[in-house]
Amino acid sequence: METTMRFAGRITDWNDDKGFGFVVPSGGGDRAFVHVNAFQRGSRRPVQGDLISYRPSRDAQGRLQAREIRHAGQRIEVPRHPSRLPRAAIGTAALIAAAVAALIGWIPMFVAGAYVALGAVSYLMYRSDKAAAGRGARRTPEGNLHLIDLLGGWPGALIAQQQFRHKTIKQSFQSMFWVTVVVNLAAVGWLVSSGHAAGLAQAFGG
Protein backbone atom coordinates (compact mmCIF):
# COMPACT_ATOMS: atom_id res chain seq x y z
CA MET A 1 0.00 0.00 0.00
CA GLU A 2 1.34 3.41 -0.99
CA THR A 3 -0.53 6.65 -0.40
CA THR A 4 0.17 10.37 -0.48
CA MET A 5 -2.29 10.92 2.39
CA ARG A 6 -0.83 11.63 5.80
CA PHE A 7 -2.23 9.96 8.88
CA ALA A 8 -2.11 11.10 12.50
CA GLY A 9 -1.51 8.71 15.34
CA ARG A 10 0.12 8.16 18.69
CA ILE A 11 3.32 6.20 19.35
CA THR A 12 2.94 3.09 21.47
CA ASP A 13 5.27 0.32 22.66
CA TRP A 14 8.28 2.56 22.02
CA ASN A 15 11.68 0.97 22.75
CA ASP A 16 14.21 3.78 22.81
CA ASP A 17 17.25 1.49 23.09
CA LYS A 18 16.25 -0.29 19.89
CA GLY A 19 14.81 2.80 18.22
CA PHE A 20 11.45 1.41 17.18
CA GLY A 21 7.82 1.06 18.22
CA PHE A 22 4.38 1.35 16.67
CA VAL A 23 1.84 4.03 15.85
CA VAL A 24 -1.89 3.62 16.35
CA PRO A 25 -3.89 5.84 13.96
CA SER A 26 -6.15 8.37 15.66
CA GLY A 27 -9.15 7.46 13.51
CA GLY A 28 -8.78 3.75 14.18
CA GLY A 29 -7.25 1.05 12.05
CA ASP A 30 -4.16 -1.13 11.97
CA ARG A 31 -1.07 0.02 13.80
CA ALA A 32 2.08 0.60 11.78
CA PHE A 33 5.74 -0.11 12.58
CA VAL A 34 7.77 3.00 13.46
CA HIS A 35 11.56 3.21 13.22
CA VAL A 36 13.59 6.19 14.38
CA ASN A 37 15.30 6.43 10.98
CA ALA A 38 11.93 7.09 9.33
CA PHE A 39 11.57 10.47 11.07
CA GLN A 40 12.25 13.43 8.84
CA ARG A 41 15.56 15.20 9.30
CA GLY A 42 15.33 17.77 12.06
CA SER A 43 12.88 15.84 14.22
CA ARG A 44 13.65 15.29 17.88
CA ARG A 45 13.96 11.74 19.15
CA PRO A 46 10.49 10.24 19.77
CA VAL A 47 9.12 9.11 23.13
CA GLN A 48 6.20 6.96 24.21
CA GLY A 49 2.85 8.68 23.60
CA ASP A 50 4.07 11.20 21.01
CA LEU A 51 1.47 12.36 18.51
CA ILE A 52 2.91 12.07 15.01
CA SER A 53 1.89 12.33 11.38
CA TYR A 54 3.10 9.84 8.79
CA ARG A 55 2.55 8.19 5.45
CA PRO A 56 1.64 4.49 5.61
CA SER A 57 3.26 1.96 3.30
CA ARG A 58 3.96 -1.75 3.20
CA ASP A 59 7.33 -3.44 3.02
CA ALA A 60 8.25 -6.38 0.78
CA GLN A 61 6.60 -8.79 3.24
CA GLY A 62 3.37 -6.78 3.28
CA ARG A 63 3.85 -5.37 6.78
CA LEU A 64 2.46 -1.91 7.50
CA GLN A 65 5.14 0.71 8.18
CA ALA A 66 5.17 4.45 8.84
CA ARG A 67 7.24 6.62 6.49
CA GLU A 68 8.17 10.32 6.38
CA ILE A 69 7.32 10.69 10.06
CA ARG A 70 7.27 13.97 11.91
CA HIS A 71 5.87 15.14 15.20
CA ALA A 72 2.42 16.69 14.99
CA GLY A 73 2.60 20.43 14.47
CA GLN A 74 6.35 20.44 13.95
CA ARG A 75 7.78 22.24 10.97
CA ILE A 76 10.91 20.65 9.60
CA GLU A 77 13.56 23.11 8.51
CA VAL A 78 16.03 21.41 6.24
CA PRO A 79 19.26 23.33 5.55
CA ARG A 80 19.81 24.26 1.91
CA HIS A 81 23.15 22.51 1.86
CA PRO A 82 22.95 19.79 4.50
CA SER A 83 26.28 18.50 5.71
CA ARG A 84 26.47 14.73 5.59
CA LEU A 85 29.48 12.76 6.67
CA PRO A 86 30.68 10.55 3.78
CA ARG A 87 30.92 7.47 5.96
CA ALA A 88 31.26 4.95 3.15
CA ALA A 89 34.02 6.98 1.50
CA ILE A 90 35.92 7.29 4.78
CA GLY A 91 35.60 3.56 5.50
CA THR A 92 36.70 2.59 1.99
CA ALA A 93 39.61 5.03 2.10
CA ALA A 94 40.73 3.59 5.44
CA LEU A 95 40.82 0.05 4.02
CA ILE A 96 42.71 1.20 0.93
CA ALA A 97 45.18 3.15 3.08
CA ALA A 98 45.80 0.08 5.25
CA ALA A 99 46.44 -2.07 2.17
CA VAL A 100 48.83 0.48 0.64
CA ALA A 101 50.67 0.94 3.95
CA ALA A 102 51.15 -2.83 4.17
CA LEU A 103 52.40 -3.10 0.57
CA ILE A 104 55.07 -0.44 1.08
CA GLY A 105 56.10 -1.89 4.43
CA TRP A 106 54.82 0.78 6.80
CA ILE A 107 52.69 -1.72 8.69
CA PRO A 108 52.78 -5.53 8.83
CA MET A 109 50.55 -7.30 6.33
CA PHE A 110 48.55 -8.97 9.10
CA VAL A 111 47.42 -5.56 10.38
CA ALA A 112 45.91 -4.68 6.99
CA GLY A 113 44.40 -8.15 6.79
CA ALA A 114 42.85 -7.71 10.22
CA TYR A 115 41.20 -4.44 9.16
CA VAL A 116 39.71 -6.12 6.08
CA ALA A 117 38.52 -9.21 7.96
CA LEU A 118 37.13 -7.38 10.98
CA GLY A 119 35.62 -4.73 8.70
CA ALA A 120 33.72 -7.46 6.88
CA VAL A 121 32.50 -8.92 10.18
CA SER A 122 31.36 -5.51 11.40
CA TYR A 123 29.57 -4.81 8.10
CA LEU A 124 27.64 -8.07 8.39
CA MET A 125 26.77 -7.40 12.02
CA TYR A 126 25.33 -3.98 11.19
CA ARG A 127 23.40 -5.42 8.25
CA SER A 128 21.98 -8.16 10.46
CA ASP A 129 21.03 -5.69 13.18
CA LYS A 130 19.29 -3.41 10.68
CA ALA A 131 17.31 -6.36 9.31
CA ALA A 132 16.37 -7.42 12.84
CA ALA A 133 15.14 -3.90 13.60
CA GLY A 134 12.88 -4.01 10.57
CA ARG A 135 11.41 -7.36 11.65
CA GLY A 136 11.12 -6.44 15.30
CA ALA A 137 13.41 -9.37 16.09
CA ARG A 138 16.16 -9.70 18.68
CA ARG A 139 18.85 -7.08 18.11
CA THR A 140 22.63 -7.22 18.27
CA PRO A 141 23.78 -5.61 21.57
CA GLU A 142 25.44 -2.25 20.98
CA GLY A 143 28.36 -3.39 23.11
CA ASN A 144 29.11 -6.14 20.59
CA LEU A 145 29.14 -3.64 17.74
CA HIS A 146 31.45 -1.33 19.68
CA LEU A 147 33.80 -4.21 20.55
CA ILE A 148 34.28 -5.37 16.96
CA ASP A 149 34.79 -1.75 15.86
CA LEU A 150 37.33 -1.21 18.64
CA LEU A 151 39.28 -4.24 17.44
CA GLY A 152 39.48 -2.82 13.90
CA GLY A 153 36.09 -3.32 12.28
CA TRP A 154 35.22 0.39 12.16
CA PRO A 155 35.92 0.88 8.42
CA GLY A 156 33.30 -1.74 7.59
CA ALA A 157 30.98 -0.18 10.17
CA LEU A 158 31.20 3.20 8.44
CA ILE A 159 30.28 1.65 5.10
CA ALA A 160 27.35 -0.22 6.67
CA GLN A 161 26.11 2.81 8.59
CA GLN A 162 25.75 4.80 5.39
CA GLN A 163 24.49 1.98 3.17
CA PHE A 164 21.82 0.81 5.60
CA ARG A 165 21.22 4.18 7.29
CA HIS A 166 21.76 2.44 10.59
CA LYS A 167 22.97 3.79 13.93
CA THR A 168 23.61 7.24 12.45
CA ILE A 169 21.03 9.22 14.45
CA LYS A 170 21.47 7.98 18.02
CA GLN A 171 24.03 10.43 19.39
CA SER A 172 25.16 8.28 22.31
CA PHE A 173 26.00 5.42 19.94
CA GLN A 174 27.87 7.68 17.54
CA SER A 175 29.88 9.26 20.35
CA MET A 176 31.03 5.87 21.58
CA PHE A 177 31.64 4.67 18.01
CA TRP A 178 34.10 7.50 17.32
CA VAL A 179 35.82 6.80 20.64
CA THR A 180 36.43 3.23 19.44
CA VAL A 181 37.88 4.57 16.17
CA VAL A 182 40.31 6.90 17.96
CA VAL A 183 41.35 4.26 20.49
CA ASN A 184 41.89 1.68 17.75
CA LEU A 185 44.03 4.01 15.65
CA ALA A 186 46.05 5.02 18.71
CA ALA A 187 46.60 1.40 19.69
CA VAL A 188 47.67 0.35 16.19
CA GLY A 189 49.95 3.39 15.94
CA TRP A 190 51.62 2.42 19.21
CA LEU A 191 51.99 -1.23 18.19
CA VAL A 192 53.66 -0.23 14.92
CA SER A 193 55.93 2.52 16.31
CA SER A 194 57.04 0.43 19.28
CA GLY A 195 57.93 -2.54 17.10
CA HIS A 196 55.44 -4.83 18.81
CA ALA A 197 53.48 -5.25 15.59
CA ALA A 198 56.58 -6.43 13.75
CA GLY A 199 57.32 -8.84 16.58
CA LEU A 200 53.81 -10.27 16.37
CA ALA A 201 54.15 -10.60 12.61
CA GLN A 202 57.38 -12.59 13.01
CA ALA A 203 55.88 -14.73 15.75
CA PHE A 204 52.93 -15.68 13.58
CA GLY A 205 54.92 -15.81 10.36
CA GLY A 206 53.16 -12.74 8.84
C-alpha positions in Angstrom: 0.0 0.0 0.0 1.3 3.4 -1.0 -0.5 6.7 -0.4 0.2 10.4 -0.5 -2.3 10.9 2.4 -0.8 11.6 5.8 -2.2 10.0 8.9 -2.1 11.1 12.5 -1.5 8.7 15.3 0.1 8.2 18.7 3.3 6.2 19.4 2.9 3.1 21.5 5.3 0.3 22.7 8.3 2.6 22.0 11.7 1.0 22.8 14.2 3.8 22.8 17.3 1.5 23.1 16.3 -0.3 19.9 14.8 2.8 18.2 11.5 1.4 17.2 7.8 1.1 18.2 4.4 1.4 16.7 1.8 4.0 15.8 -1.9 3.6 16.4 -3.9 5.8 14.0 -6.2 8.4 15.7 -9.1 7.5 13.5 -8.8 3.7 14.2 -7.2 1.0 12.0 -4.2 -1.1 12.0 -1.1 0.0 13.8 2.1 0.6 11.8 5.7 -0.1 12.6 7.8 3.0 13.5 11.6 3.2 13.2 13.6 6.2 14.4 15.3 6.4 11.0 11.9 7.1 9.3 11.6 10.5 11.1 12.3 13.4 8.8 15.6 15.2 9.3 15.3 17.8 12.1 12.9 15.8 14.2 13.7 15.3 17.9 14.0 11.7 19.1 10.5 10.2 19.8 9.1 9.1 23.1 6.2 7.0 24.2 2.9 8.7 23.6 4.1 11.2 21.0 1.5 12.4 18.5 2.9 12.1 15.0 1.9 12.3 11.4 3.1 9.8 8.8 2.6 8.2 5.4 1.6 4.5 5.6 3.3 2.0 3.3 4.0 -1.7 3.2 7.3 -3.4 3.0 8.2 -6.4 0.8 6.6 -8.8 3.2 3.4 -6.8 3.3 3.9 -5.4 6.8 2.5 -1.9 7.5 5.1 0.7 8.2 5.2 4.5 8.8 7.2 6.6 6.5 8.2 10.3 6.4 7.3 10.7 10.1 7.3 14.0 11.9 5.9 15.1 15.2 2.4 16.7 15.0 2.6 20.4 14.5 6.3 20.4 14.0 7.8 22.2 11.0 10.9 20.7 9.6 13.6 23.1 8.5 16.0 21.4 6.2 19.3 23.3 5.5 19.8 24.3 1.9 23.1 22.5 1.9 22.9 19.8 4.5 26.3 18.5 5.7 26.5 14.7 5.6 29.5 12.8 6.7 30.7 10.5 3.8 30.9 7.5 6.0 31.3 4.9 3.2 34.0 7.0 1.5 35.9 7.3 4.8 35.6 3.6 5.5 36.7 2.6 2.0 39.6 5.0 2.1 40.7 3.6 5.4 40.8 0.1 4.0 42.7 1.2 0.9 45.2 3.1 3.1 45.8 0.1 5.3 46.4 -2.1 2.2 48.8 0.5 0.6 50.7 0.9 4.0 51.2 -2.8 4.2 52.4 -3.1 0.6 55.1 -0.4 1.1 56.1 -1.9 4.4 54.8 0.8 6.8 52.7 -1.7 8.7 52.8 -5.5 8.8 50.6 -7.3 6.3 48.6 -9.0 9.1 47.4 -5.6 10.4 45.9 -4.7 7.0 44.4 -8.2 6.8 42.8 -7.7 10.2 41.2 -4.4 9.2 39.7 -6.1 6.1 38.5 -9.2 8.0 37.1 -7.4 11.0 35.6 -4.7 8.7 33.7 -7.5 6.9 32.5 -8.9 10.2 31.4 -5.5 11.4 29.6 -4.8 8.1 27.6 -8.1 8.4 26.8 -7.4 12.0 25.3 -4.0 11.2 23.4 -5.4 8.3 22.0 -8.2 10.5 21.0 -5.7 13.2 19.3 -3.4 10.7 17.3 -6.4 9.3 16.4 -7.4 12.8 15.1 -3.9 13.6 12.9 -4.0 10.6 11.4 -7.4 11.7 11.1 -6.4 15.3 13.4 -9.4 16.1 16.2 -9.7 18.7 18.8 -7.1 18.1 22.6 -7.2 18.3 23.8 -5.6 21.6 25.4 -2.3 21.0 28.4 -3.4 23.1 29.1 -6.1 20.6 29.1 -3.6 17.7 31.5 -1.3 19.7 33.8 -4.2 20.6 34.3 -5.4 17.0 34.8 -1.8 15.9 37.3 -1.2 18.6 39.3 -4.2 17.4 39.5 -2.8 13.9 36.1 -3.3 12.3 35.2 0.4 12.2 35.9 0.9 8.4 33.3 -1.7 7.6 31.0 -0.2 10.2 31.2 3.2 8.4 30.3 1.6 5.1 27.4 -0.2 6.7 26.1 2.8 8.6 25.7 4.8 5.4 24.5 2.0 3.2 21.8 0.8 5.6 21.2 4.2 7.3 21.8 2.4 10.6 23.0 3.8 13.9 23.6 7.2 12.5 21.0 9.2 14.4 21.5 8.0 18.0 24.0 10.4 19.4 25.2 8.3 22.3 26.0 5.4 19.9 27.9 7.7 17.5 29.9 9.3 20.4 31.0 5.9 21.6 31.6 4.7 18.0 34.1 7.5 17.3 35.8 6.8 20.6 36.4 3.2 19.4 37.9 4.6 16.2 40.3 6.9 18.0 41.4 4.3 20.5 41.9 1.7 17.7 44.0 4.0 15.7 46.0 5.0 18.7 46.6 1.4 19.7 47.7 0.4 16.2 50.0 3.4 15.9 51.6 2.4 19.2 52.0 -1.2 18.2 53.7 -0.2 14.9 55.9 2.5 16.3 57.0 0.4 19.3 57.9 -2.5 17.1 55.4 -4.8 18.8 53.5 -5.2 15.6 56.6 -6.4 13.8 57.3 -8.8 16.6 53.8 -10.3 16.4 54.2 -10.6 12.6 57.4 -12.6 13.0 55.9 -14.7 15.8 52.9 -15.7 13.6 54.9 -15.8 10.4 53.2 -12.7 8.8 
